[in-house]
Amino acid sequence: MNEKHKSGPGQRSRRMASVGLASVAMTGMLLTPTSLAGAAGLGRHLASNGKVAAGQNIVLTEQDWWGSQPQSGAFDWLFKTYEQTHPGITISRDVVSGSIFTAKLTDEAQAHTLPDIAVADNPVMPQMEATGQFFPLNAEINKWGQWDDYVPSTRSIVTAPDGKIYGIQIGTNDLVMFYNKKIFAEAGITTTPVTWAQLYTDSQQIVAKVKGLTYGAISFGAQTGSCDAGWQFAAWLLSGGAKLSVPDITNPGTVAALTLWAKLVKNGLASKNVLSMCQTTNLPWLEQGKVAMIEDGTWDLATLTADHTLNQIGFFKMPVESAADSTGVPLGGEVWTITDQTPAIEQAAWNFLQWSQQPSILYQFDNKMDYLALRSSVYAQQEKANPILTPFIQELVTARSRTQYLGGEYTTYCNDVSVAVQQAILGEATPLAALQSAQKAVEAQAGSNG
């Protein structure tokens, strides 16, 4: 899901959540074409012709959590289109509540009752891989030969530490800054901020010159529990040069990012309401002119369009600590996975995945999902068709996997860092002290799991 779903895309109806030449999650190093060929042995080979035998009638079971529109309709469109062009193949879709989806997948893995195709939220891929119930795709991806068209960080998301590739992301969402054009004009701001210092100065100018800003110059989701704080804060620590890793919880970049958030609230440039807000809750404030800027993702573009306010809102990349830094954002989005089944089912499932990744199909599907495609040839097409997406797409190049360094500890990390965010904003601890406590908590949990 995205953190809009939770680990990203915050919470609304999705979460934050298409791929290429593999990267080893443990090292973050990309496999070269030669090494990928060697890694092909990590997966079982399917039928050499790559096709389901003529005359076969196969029902593929699929499970996802997208019960709301437009995403549910996008899945229905995809499956119907595939069935129309692939006689003898039927896809039976099972929609499960997002609140229990991951737990249900885990239970099914233990009971060996998984569907043929499961759509897993990308941060839980390490947990899914650990069950041993998923089909490694290395051999098929090697024969397919299109892995190097995908954004590097997505390769890390679907590649286990042992080099096995367990899926392909359906698409992604990431985080940028949304701003109210009228408020910026009233404040006399003609260019969007690039650095944290510029963001802070612009926020001061906005608050000084614009009346009616109930929630200040800037807002973000700092609520704990649903992991909005961890997801939204990740974009700031990454843009400050830190990594999403346990050692980097107290990295100077992480401390600087939390110091900025606490300072924005303390000095009235952001409201303390951020502590009880999800990222999507901020959107009406922006539309109503009650806040000048919010941190948000592609999933809310549809809402702006429906509200007829899209032309009133502008977008810019996440600011960085210094001009020499690169913007870093966490990737949202889910992953197509194939579970261990009979060879015929596995072949049929792979044929569907491969078909779904055709640029013409992926372009339509991700547009219907309000997602960004992760194939460079497709996201370039999306940007050309919709220039509003430019800052979102520009960030994909330096986007990060949330589990590259954390693996299965991502959820624990996210929850404990979220607590640190709240402590710092409330003034209960300095940013460094709050993050030190979070680091100890994550380490203790990791130790108990080990």
N, C-alpha and C positions, 0 to 999 in steps of 0.2 A: 504494500500500500504506500501511498505517498505520505508525506507528512501532513498531508491534508487529511490524510487518513491517519496518519499518526507519525510514524517516524518521519514524517515529513509532511508529500506532499504533505502538520497540525491536524485538526479534526474538523471535518465538515461532512463530507460523504466519502472522502477518500484519503489517501495518505501519501503522505507522501507517503513515488515510485516509478534496446535492439543492439546488437553486439558485434564483436570482431576478433582478430588474432588474440589468443589467450594471454592472460597475465596470471602469474602465480600469486595467489592471495598472500602467502607468507612473506614473499620478498617484494611484491609489487613490480617485479621485472617482467617485461613483455617477452613472451616466447617468440622467437624468430620463426620464419616459415620452416626452416630446417628442424628446429627443436619441436615445433608443433607436429611435424611429421613423425618424429620419434615418439611424441606423446600420444599419437594415435593408438598405440598399443594399450593405452590406459582404458580404452573403451572397447566393447564388443562390436564387431562389424555386423551390420545388418545385411539384408539381401543385396547382392552385388548390383542388381539392376535398378535398385532404389525405388521400385514401384510395388504396389500391392498387386498380388496376382489377379488376373482378369477373372471376373465372375464371383469373386469373394464378396460377401456381405459382412461388413464389419461395423460394429457399434463402438465408438470411442466414448468413454465416460470422461467428463471434464468437470472440474470443481473450481469455482471462484467465489468472490464475496461481493460482486458488484450488483446490488439489487436496485440501485437508483439510476436515474437517467441523467445525462445521456450515455453514461458508460455501459449500462446494461444493454441498451440498444445497439451499441457498438459491437459488443460480443455476439449478440444475436445476428447482426448483419454479417459478421465475419464467418460464423458457422454456417449460416444459410448460403452464403456465397460459395463457400468451399463445397458444401454438399451438392449444389447445383452443377458444379464443374467436375465433381468426382463421384460418379454413380457407384453405388454399392457401399459408400461410406456415410454413416450417420454419427453425428456428435450429440450425445446426450448430456445436456448441461445441468449442473446442480449448483444453485446459488445459496451460499451459506452466510449467515450473519457475520459481519466483520468482527464483532466483539468476541466470537468464539472460533473464528476461522483457523488461526494458527494452532490452537489447542486441539481442534478437531483433526487437523492434518497430522499432528504428532500422535494422537490416539490411533488414527487409522494406520500410520506407519508401524506402530507397535503391534497392531492386530493384523497387519498385512492385508488391509482392505482399502488401500489407497485407490483413487480413480486413476485412469490411464494417463490423464493430463491434469496436473495441478498447477494453479497459479499462486505462487508463494510470494509474499512481500519480501523485497530484496534483503532487508536486515536480518531476516530469519533463515536465510540460506545456509549458514553454518549449522544451525540446528537441524535443518532438513537433511543436509548432506550426511550428518553424523548418524542418521537412522539407517543408512545403508540400503534404503529402499528406492533409490533413484538411479536412472539409467545414465551412465557417463556418455557424453556425446562427442568425445575427442575424434574418434575415427570418422564419424559422419561429417563433422565440421571441417575436418581436414580435406575430405573428398569434395565437400561443398565449395571450398575455396573463396569464401566471401567474408571471412572473419575480420580481415584487416580493414573493412569499410566501417567498422564500429568504433565508437568512442572508447579509448583505452580503459577508463575507469570501470566501464560496465563489464569488461573482460575479467577484471579482478573480482567483481561482485559474484560472478557465476563460476569462478574457478576455485576449487578447494586447495588447501595447502599442498596436497600431493599431486597437483597438476590436473586433476580430473575436472572436466567442464560439465556442469550439471544443468544448464539451461540457457535461455536467451531472454533478455528483458523485452517485455512487450512495448516498452516506451518509458519515458521518464518525465519528471517535472523537477524544476529547481526554483530557487528563490532569487528574486530581484527586489529593488525598491520601487514601489508605486508612489506617484506624487500627484497632488491636485494642482493642475496647471494654473488655475485662477489664483490660488493662494500664493504660489511662487511668483506670479506676476505682481500681485499686490505687495509682496515683500521686496520686490525689485531684484529677484534672483533670476538671472538670465542663463546660467549654465548649471547643470546638475553636479553635485559634489563627487569627487573621485576619491578623496582620502577621508579618514575619520576626522581630521582637523577641519577640513572644509565642511564636512557634514555638521560638525558641532557649531562652527561659526554661522553657517546658514540657518541652523535651528535657532540660534540666539536672535538672528535678524528677523526670522519669521515670527517668533513670539513677541518681539518688540514692536513689530509693525502691523500685525494682523490681529483683529479682534475676533472673538467668538470661537477661539480654539479650545474647546472644552478639554481635549485630551492632548494638548501640546503640539509640538512641531513634528514629533515622530512617535510611532507606536509599533510594538512587536508583541508576539505571543510569548509570555514568560510564565505561563501557568504550568504547574507540575502535574503529574498524574498521567495525562494523555501524551506526555513527552513533547509537547509543543515547545517548551523552553529548550530542551536539548537539541531538537531539530533546528529551531530558528537560531539558537546561539551558535550552532556549529558553523554556520556561514560566516560568522564574525571571527571566530578563533582561527578558522582556516584562512581567512583573508588577513589575519595577523601573523601568518607564517607558522602556526602550530599544526600538529597532526591530530587526527582522531585516534588517539592511543592513550593508554593508561599513563605512561611516563609524561606525556604532554599535557596532562590535566593541569600541571603547574608550570607549563612552559610560559616564558615571558609573553608570548603572543596571546595565550589563553587568558593570562592575568590582565593584560592590557585590554582585551576585548571586554572582559567582565567589568573592569574599572570604567570603561566608557559607558556601558549600560547603566551602571550604578550612578555615574556622574550625570547622565542625561536625566534620570529620574530625580536625583537629589536637587538638581538646579532648576527643576520645573520645565525642562524641555521635553520630557516625556512624563506621562501620568502614572501614578502608582497603580492605576487600573490594569496595567500590563500584567500584574501579578495574578490576575484572575481572568485573563483573556486568552482565548485561543486565537490563532493567527487570522482565521477567517472572520471572527467577530469584529475585527478592526475595519473591514471593508466598508460597511455602512457609514462609519465615522468619516472615512476619506471621501465618500461620495457626498455626504452632507456638509462637508467643509468644517468638520469639528477637529480634524487633525490634518497636517500637511503631507505626511509621508507614512507609509507602512511597509513592512516587509511581507511579501506575499508571493504566490506562485501562479503558474499558468492556469490552474484549475478555476481561478476566479475571473478569468477573462470572459467566460460564458455569462457569469452573473452581471458583469459590467455591460455586456452587450444586451442582455435581457432588460436591464434597468435603463438602457439608453444613455449611459454615462461614459461609455468607452472613450469618446472623443474629448472628455474632460480630464482624463487621466493620462499621465506620462509614465515612462519606465526608464530606469537606469540600473546598471550593474551594481552589485554590492560594493560599497566603498572598501578601500584597503587601508591598512594602518599607515603605510607610506607609499609614495608613488612608485617605488621600486618593487613593491609586492605585487603578486598576481591574485586576482579574485579567486576565492575558493568556495565552492558550495557543495553540500552533500547531495547525492543523487537520490531521488525518490523513484517510485515505480516498482512494478512487480515482474516476476520471472515465469516464463513458460517452463515447466519441467515435465519430464517423461518418467514414469515410475516403472519399476521392474515388472514386466508382464510377459506374455508369450511373444516369440519373435514376430509373429504377424501383427500383433497389436503395437509392439514397439515400432515396427516399420511404418505402420499406418500413422502413428502419432508423429514420428519424425517427418513423414511426408507432409503432414499438416503444418508443422512448425516451419519447415523449409518454404512451403508455399506462402505462409503468412508473412514471411520476411521479404517477399518480392517487393521492390520499391513501390510499384503501383498499388499493391494491396496495403503495405505498411503505411504509406502516405495517407490513404483514406481512413484506415483504422485509427491511427494515432490522432488524426484531426478530429474524428468522432469522439475520441476519448479525452480531448483537450490535453493531449500529451505531446511531448517533443519526441521525434524519432531519434534513435541513437545510431543510425547509419548516416554517415556524413553526406552521402549522395541524396538522402531523403530530407535531412534537416535543412540542407541548402535549398531544396525545393520548397519546404515549408516557409522559410524566411522570405524567399522571393515572392511567394503568394501572400504573405502576411508580414510586412516589415515591423509590425509591433513586436514580433517575436525576437527581433535582433538581439537585445541584451540577454534574453534567456538563452539563446543559442550560442552567443559568444562565450558564455560561461561554461558550456559543455566541455570545451577543450581542457579546462583546468579543474573540472568537477572531480569530486572524490567519492570513493566507495566508503560507506560507513563501517564496513566490517573488514577492510583490508588489514588493519592492525589489531582490531578488537575481536574479530571472529565472533564467537557466541557470547562474548561479554558486552556486546553493544547495548542491550537493554539495561543491564545493571549500570553501565557507564552513563547512559542517557538519564536515567532516573536520579543518580547521585549528583551529576553535574547540574541537573535541574534544581535540586535542593540548594546547591551552592549559589546558583543564580538568585534564587529567592532570598537567601541569607544576606547576600551582598547588597541587593536592592533595598532590603528592609533595614540595613545598617546593623544587622546582628553580628556580622563578622566582616573583616576586610576581605576584598576579593581574593587575596592570596590565602588567607587563613581558611576561607570557605572552600576554596579549591583544594587545599591541602587535606581538609577533612573528607572531601569527596574522593580524593585519590586513595586515602586509607580505606574508605568504605568499599571502593571497587576492588582494591587489592585483597581485602579480607574476604569478600564474596568469591573472588577468583580462587583464593586459597581453599575455601570450603568446598568449592566445586571440584577442585583438583584432588 
